[in-house]
């Protein structure tokens, strides 16, 4: 599950107003921290894959540059 999928799954689509007044957070601290941990794991797994499949240092850094470009282009 990507962080984006996690956030969508755990974010309410209804009003966040509570019955007795006030508002409930859309995303709890625990949910946000879990999303961050998912992103860390995804990045770690991708870097390990690149390291294990690189022919040499130049190839690794080429893959790393591509990954950075991908991350920058996927900003919302």
HUQUIUR-V384111 format. One record per run of one state. SS is the DSSP state (h for helix, s for strand, l for the rest). FROM is the first residue (numbers start at 1). LEN is the number of residues. Records with the same first field share a line. If there is no record, write none. Layout:
BEGIN
SS: FROM-LEN / FROM-LEN
END
This chain:
BEGIN
l: 1-2 / 11-6 / 18-5 / 24-5 / 54-3 / 74-3
h: 3-8 / 29-25 / 57-17
s: 17-1 / 23-1
END
